[in-house]
Amino acid sequence: MDALIVAQLQTWFPNDAVISEENPNSVGLWLQELTRYWFIDPIDGTSDFVHNREHYAVMLGLLENEKPTMGWVYAPESDILFYGGTALGNIFTCDRGGAPSPAP
């Protein structure tokens, strides 16, 4: 999962740094003076994932000009995406095929 997310982000945003919890070497990218950094936790809740429990998620965040601007949390077992950002003003949720709505 990590390799897929990293590869896609690098394809879409080749000038951005992509830092992953699963790749300790990627932390060195933090030392580069870039304006955009992507942070990935491909399986937050590893223990739940390993034990076939539903409480795990894929997490992704974007830092622009030293400020957090967007974040996404996807819960695969319930097929729900939570996302929000400074430009959105709220946290939203969306399930497969549904329209986005403010999170409770």
C-alpha atoms as a printed R data frame, in Angstrom:
    type eleno elety resid chain resno       x      y       z
1   ATOM     1    CA   MET     A     1   0.000  0.000   0.000
2   ATOM     2    CA   ASP     A     2   2.786  2.402   0.939
3   ATOM     3    CA   ALA     A     3   4.658  1.934  -2.339
4   ATOM     4    CA   LEU     A     4   1.477  2.504  -4.352
5   ATOM     5    CA   ILE     A     5   0.603  5.736  -2.567
6   ATOM     6    CA   VAL     A     6   4.163  7.069  -2.731
7   ATOM     7    CA   ALA     A     7   4.503  6.234  -6.435
8   ATOM     8    CA   GLN     A     8   1.194  7.895  -7.306
9   ATOM     9    CA   LEU     A     9   1.969 11.062  -5.346
10  ATOM    10    CA   GLN     A    10   5.411 11.276  -6.956
11  ATOM    11    CA   THR     A    11   3.779 10.919 -10.377
12  ATOM    12    CA   TRP     A    12   1.172 13.598  -9.717
13  ATOM    13    CA   PHE     A    13   3.456 15.964  -7.767
14  ATOM    14    CA   PRO     A    14   7.072 15.326  -8.830
15  ATOM    15    CA   ASN     A    15   8.405 18.460  -7.114
16  ATOM    16    CA   ASP     A    16   6.948 17.588  -3.692
17  ATOM    17    CA   ALA     A    17   8.532 15.568  -0.891
18  ATOM    18    CA   VAL     A    18   6.693 12.388   0.110
19  ATOM    19    CA   ILE     A    19   7.445 11.226   3.657
20  ATOM    20    CA   SER     A    20   6.122  7.871   4.783
21  ATOM    21    CA   GLU     A    21   5.994  6.287   8.213
22  ATOM    22    CA   GLU     A    22   6.926  2.994   6.553
23  ATOM    23    CA   ASN     A    23  10.107  4.391   4.980
24  ATOM    24    CA   PRO     A    24  12.491  5.850   7.586
25  ATOM    25    CA   ASN     A    25  14.821  7.041   4.814
26  ATOM    26    CA   SER     A    26  12.133  9.404   3.538
27  ATOM    27    CA   VAL     A    27  12.462 11.524   6.696
28  ATOM    28    CA   GLY     A    28  15.652 12.945   5.176
29  ATOM    29    CA   LEU     A    29  13.449 14.728   2.653
30  ATOM    30    CA   TRP     A    30  12.399 17.000   5.510
31  ATOM    31    CA   LEU     A    31  15.841 18.625   5.299
32  ATOM    32    CA   GLN     A    32  15.179 19.809   1.773
33  ATOM    33    CA   GLU     A    33  13.804 23.298   1.444
34  ATOM    34    CA   LEU     A    34  10.596 22.513  -0.397
35  ATOM    35    CA   THR     A    35   7.231 24.226  -0.188
36  ATOM    36    CA   ARG     A    36   5.092 21.054  -0.163
37  ATOM    37    CA   TYR     A    37   5.410 17.876   1.866
38  ATOM    38    CA   TRP     A    38   3.087 14.869   1.834
39  ATOM    39    CA   PHE     A    39   2.948 12.700   4.965
40  ATOM    40    CA   ILE     A    40   1.659  9.136   4.752
41  ATOM    41    CA   ASP     A    41   0.665  6.530   7.294
42  ATOM    42    CA   PRO     A    42  -0.462  3.718   4.992
43  ATOM    43    CA   ILE     A    43  -1.856  1.571   7.811
44  ATOM    44    CA   ASP     A    44  -2.691  3.490  10.959
45  ATOM    45    CA   GLY     A    45  -3.801  0.849  13.431
46  ATOM    46    CA   THR     A    46  -1.441 -1.896  12.293
47  ATOM    47    CA   SER     A    47  -2.419 -4.224  15.140
48  ATOM    48    CA   ASP     A    48  -6.095 -4.059  14.154
49  ATOM    49    CA   PHE     A    49  -5.169 -4.655  10.519
50  ATOM    50    CA   VAL     A    50  -2.993 -7.676  11.375
51  ATOM    51    CA   HIS     A    51  -5.738 -9.178  13.558
52  ATOM    52    CA   ASN     A    52  -8.435 -8.665  10.893
53  ATOM    53    CA   ARG     A    53 -10.261 -6.042  12.916
54  ATOM    54    CA   GLU     A    54 -11.912 -3.096  11.240
55  ATOM    55    CA   HIS     A    55 -10.333 -0.210  13.151
56  ATOM    56    CA   TYR     A    56  -7.490  0.833  10.880
57  ATOM    57    CA   ALA     A    57  -7.125  3.588   8.325
58  ATOM    58    CA   VAL     A    58  -4.982  5.048   5.585
59  ATOM    59    CA   MET     A    59  -3.875  8.573   6.479
60  ATOM    60    CA   LEU     A    60  -2.484 11.301   4.260
61  ATOM    61    CA   GLY     A    61  -1.621 14.901   5.052
62  ATOM    62    CA   LEU     A    62  -0.313 17.865   3.097
63  ATOM    63    CA   LEU     A    63   1.938 20.587   4.483
64  ATOM    64    CA   GLU     A    64   2.363 23.702   2.334
65  ATOM    65    CA   ASN     A    65   4.721 26.537   3.223
66  ATOM    66    CA   GLU     A    66   5.160 25.058   6.712
67  ATOM    67    CA   LYS     A    67   1.394 24.952   7.349
68  ATOM    68    CA   PRO     A    68  -0.959 21.951   7.337
69  ATOM    69    CA   THR     A    69  -3.489 22.528   4.566
70  ATOM    70    CA   MET     A    70  -5.281 19.225   3.860
71  ATOM    71    CA   GLY     A    71  -5.767 15.842   5.438
72  ATOM    72    CA   TRP     A    72  -7.472 12.596   4.483
73  ATOM    73    CA   VAL     A    73  -8.337  9.534   6.557
74  ATOM    74    CA   TYR     A    74  -9.794  6.551   4.735
75  ATOM    75    CA   ALA     A    75 -11.329  3.666   6.701
76  ATOM    76    CA   PRO     A    76 -11.338  0.764   4.197
77  ATOM    77    CA   GLU     A    77 -13.491 -1.614   6.245
78  ATOM    78    CA   SER     A    78 -16.352  0.877   6.474
79  ATOM    79    CA   ASP     A    79 -15.480  2.493   3.124
80  ATOM    80    CA   ILE     A    80 -15.639  6.003   4.563
81  ATOM    81    CA   LEU     A    81 -13.341  8.903   3.722
82  ATOM    82    CA   PHE     A    82 -12.879 11.782   6.159
83  ATOM    83    CA   TYR     A    83 -11.152 14.867   4.813
84  ATOM    84    CA   GLY     A    84 -10.704 18.498   5.557
85  ATOM    85    CA   GLY     A    85  -8.454 21.443   5.075
86  ATOM    86    CA   THR     A    86  -7.887 25.093   5.682
87  ATOM    87    CA   ALA     A    87  -9.652 26.066   2.449
88  ATOM    88    CA   LEU     A    88 -12.652 23.859   3.281
89  ATOM    89    CA   GLY     A    89 -13.262 25.091   6.812
90  ATOM    90    CA   ASN     A    90 -14.786 21.776   7.926
91  ATOM    91    CA   ILE     A    91 -14.161 18.082   8.147
92  ATOM    92    CA   PHE     A    92 -16.232 16.136   5.652
93  ATOM    93    CA   THR     A    93 -17.132 12.509   5.287
94  ATOM    94    CA   CYS     A    94 -18.045 10.590   2.179
95  ATOM    95    CA   ASP     A    95 -18.899  6.950   1.631
96  ATOM    96    CA   ARG     A    96 -18.677  5.163  -1.699
97  ATOM    97    CA   GLY     A    97 -21.111  6.702  -4.131
98  ATOM    98    CA   GLY     A    98 -22.394  9.257  -1.652
99  ATOM    99    CA   ALA     A    99 -22.153 12.998  -1.675
100 ATOM   100    CA   PRO     A   100 -19.761 14.682   0.773
101 ATOM   101    CA   SER     A   101 -21.335 15.906   3.984
102 ATOM   102    CA   PRO     A   102 -19.992 17.566   7.135
103 ATOM   103    CA   ALA     A   103 -18.679 14.992   9.601
104 ATOM   104    CA   PRO     A   104 -20.650 14.617  12.824
